[in-house]
Amino acid sequence: MKYISYISAALLALVSFSACDTKDDYSYTPSDPTVAGRRVYFAQSSESFEVKDGVNSVEISVYRPESEKAAEQRVELETTDSSGLFSVPASVVIPAGQISAPVEITFDGDALADDKPYKLDIAISELYANDYAISSTAVTITRSNWSAWEPFNKDGGIGVYSFSLLYQGDEYPVQLLCRTSSADQNSKQYQLQWLNDYDDPDSWSTFLTFTSANGGKTLEIPEQPFLEDEDYGTIYVSSIFAFTGNDAYKGLSTYNEETGLFTFNLIYYNAEYLFGNGNETFLLVGSATPQAEPAAHALRVPRVK
């Protein structure tokens, strides 16, 4: 498996480990089963919304088991909102015969700054929360007026991504999507996608996101999870500049319009290890590369399961 791993002594020095004899110290007392009326939950531990101008509300839902839908149930909610810009009802009612109810989050859309993520936490009161499910959710709302996601160019934004830091080898086909802010034509967002299944041409999945504030000349790659590994847990990727804050690495991720080459100055890491740092590239090739040939699939990089 072409998978590169480098241990960072500097990072390891910051981490301390302790051990204990769990045979002597650990005891377990089974909890009582969740009682009726205390089984309400959220479907997800976090939800994100991008809202355009004129939108002043979003909805999430609370749920309960099918076995408890016969009677109407009022559920109390607790909200933490440091911005003070959002209104969440103190309680919602799940109607008789239903297993869910919407929770409407209202706000003045004009009061939200463009492209600023606002976060609030909504929790089900412990009187109703399911101890064995998701009892709170983190909601992120961003006023974001962007164009629709589209292929980067007329050839579908197709190219070859050359891995060298965490994986080793080329990935083809890779698709580049782009969208532009309606407020600033120089502000752009990008997604690089690979195929989850080479036999399914619609199985695109994003593996790297990045932005540009100057029309795509220089690129910003924020911290983002790259993969979940059985041994290492979550491995993250970002630009070296985002990781270090050192101006010496600023502006090293670029796009060359003449050659169609994107250069990413990256680092892969988690809390204990650095897995590689340096440059990786994405080259736009479009229809110039025969996509129907099985040989193209042989370029696939093995991924850690």
N, C-alpha and C positions, 0 to 999 in steps of 0.2 A: 504494500500500500504506500503510495507516494505521499507521505504525511511527515512534515518536518516539525521537530520539537526542540526548543532550546530552553534550558533552565536558567532563569535570571537569579544569580546569587544576591544581587542587590534587593530584589523583591522578596526573596526567601528570608533575608535577614530581618525584614519587617514583620514576618509572620512567626508567631510562637505557637508551639503545639504542646498539649498536655494530655496525659493519659490517666485513666483510672480503672480500677478493677470493677467492672460493672456487675460481676457475679455477686460481690459482697454488698455493693452500695445501691443497687437498683431494685426497686420494688414496683409492682404494678397492681393497681386496683381497678377493675373494669368499671366504666362509667355506666350509669343508668341509661337505658334507651331514651331517645328523644321523645318527649311526651307530646300528645296531640295538641295542636295549637302553637307548638314551638318548632315548626318545620318550614318556615318561610326562608327563602334564599334568593340570591342573585345568580344569574346564569354565568357571569364572568366576574373576575376580580378587578377588571379594569375595562373601561370603554372610552373611545376617542371619537370626537365629532369635529368635522370641519364645516363651518356655517358661512354662507354667503350673506351679502347685504340684504336686509329685509327679513332675515330669519331671526326670530326672537324666542325660540323654544326648541328643546330636543326631548326625547323620551327614552327612558330605560324601563325595565319591568321587574317586578318581584314575582316569585313563583312559590307554589306549594304542591304537595303530593296529590296525585289523583284521588287518593283515598280520603282526602279531607275537603273535597270540593262541594259537598252537599250544602253546607251552611255558609252564609256571608261571614267574612272575617275582616276586621279592621286591624291594620298593621301600623305601628308607630315607627317613624324614621328619625334618625339623628344625623344632622348634616354639619360638616366643618367646611367653611368657605372663607379663607383668609382675605379674599378680594372684596367680599360683601356685595358682589354684583349679581349673584344668582339667588333665585327663590325656589325652594324645594318644599313641597307640602310636608307638614309634620306627621301626617298619616295618610294612608290610602286604604281603599276598601276593595277586597277581592270579592266580586259578586258570587252569590250562590250559583253553583253549577260551573264555575270557572276555576282554572288552576293558576291564573296570572292576572295582574292588574298593572296598567301603565303608571309610571311616575314621571310627571311632566316637570322639567327643569326650565324655568322661564328667566328671561334676562332682556335688557335693552341692548340689542345688537350694535347700535351706534356707539355705545359706551365701551365696547371692546376694542382694544388696539389691534391693528392688523398683524397677523402672523405671530401673535403672542399666545402661548398656551396657558389657559387658566385651568387650575386644578381644584377640585373639591371632592371630599370624601363623604359618601352616603352609607350609613350603617343601619341595619335593621335592629330595633331595640332588642335587648337580650331577652325580653319577655316573649318574643316571637321567633327569634333567630334559630336556625338549625345548627346545632353544634357540630354537625358532621358535613356541612356544606359551606358555601360562600356566604358569609353574613355581612360583608361590606364590599363596596366597590369604589375604585378611584376613577372619577370621570374627568376627562380632559376635553375642554371646548376651545376651539381656535377659530377666530374670524379669519377666513382665508379665501380670498377671491382669486382663484386660479383657473386657467383654461383646463379643458379636459386632457387627460393623459393621452398622448399620441406617440407613434413611432418617431424616432429622432429625425429620420429622413425618408425620402420617397422610396428607398429600398427596404423599408421596414425596420431600419435601425439595427440591422443584423451585423454581427462581427464576431471576432475571436478574442476571448479573454485569456491572457497569459498569466497563469499563477506561478509564483516562485517562492513564496514566503511561508504559507501554511500548507498549501497543496503545491505540487510540482507538475507542471504541464499545461496544455492548452485546453480550453473549453469552447466547443462549437456545436451548435449555434448559440450565441448569446444575443439577447434583444435589449436595445436601449430605448426607454421611454422618456419623454420630456413634457413638462408643462411650464407655462409662463404666467407670472403675476399680472393681473389686469391693471394694477396700480403702478407697476414698474416693469417695463419690457426687458430690462436687464437682469431681473431677478428670476432665476430658473431653478427648477427641481428636476432630479433625474432618478430613474430606477434601472438597474441592470438586472436582467432576468435570465435564468437558465431553465432548461426543460427538466421537469421531474421524471418524465417518462419519454424517452426518445421516440417511442412509437405513437405518442399522443401529441400532435402538433399544437394542442391548446393547453398543455400542462405547464405553462410558464409560471415561474415562482421567483420572486425578488430575492437576490442575495446581497445586493449592495445599493445603498442610496447615497446621494450627494447633492450639493447645491452650488449655485454660482450667483454672485452679486454683480458681475460685470459682463453679462451676456454669454458666459461660458468660457471665457479666456482662462481664468483660474478657478479652481474647484475647492469646495470645502466638504470634508468627509467627517461627520460627527460620529461619536461613539455609538455603536449599534451591535447587537448580538449577531454573530455570524453562524454559529452552529452549537448544538448540544452534543457533547462527547461523553461516552460512558465513564471514562477515566478522569477527564479534566473538568467536566461540567460545562458551563457556558463559556465559550470563547468569543471575545469581542474583537472588533476591528474599528479603526479610526485612522485619520491622518496622523502622522507623527506630530504635526503642529498642534492638533487638538489634544493629543495625549500629553505633550510636554509643555505647551504654551511658550515654547522657545521660538522667537522670531526668526531664528536661523532656518527654520523649516517652513516658514510662511511662504505661500505662493509656489510651492514645489509640485503641487498637483495641477495639471494643465490640460488644455485641449488644443491641438494643432489642426486648424481648419483645413489647411492645404493637404496634409497627409491623412487626415481622419483618425489620428492617434490620440487617445486619452492616456495620460500618465498619472498614476495614483501613487503618492508617497505615503505608504501605509505601515501600520504596526498591528500585529495580532497578539492578543494577550488575555490573561485573566488575573485574578488576585494574586496568584503565586508564580506564574510563568510568563515569559515572553516567548512567543513561538516564531518570531521572525519579523524583521523590519527592513524596508527598502522600497523599491519601485515595482509595481505591477502595471500592466498595460491592457488596454482594450482597443483593438483596431477594427474600424468599420470596413466591411468588405462587401456587404450587400449581395447582389446577384452575381458578383464576380466569382464567388466560391460555389461549386456545384453542391447544392443542399440535398440532392436526392441520392448521392453516393453513400453507401453504408460506411465507407472509410472515414467519413466525417465523424461518425459516432465513435470511432476508435480513439478519438482525441479526448474522450470524456475522462475527467479526472476522478479517480476513486474518492468517494466521500466517506468520512467516518460515520459509522452507524451508532 
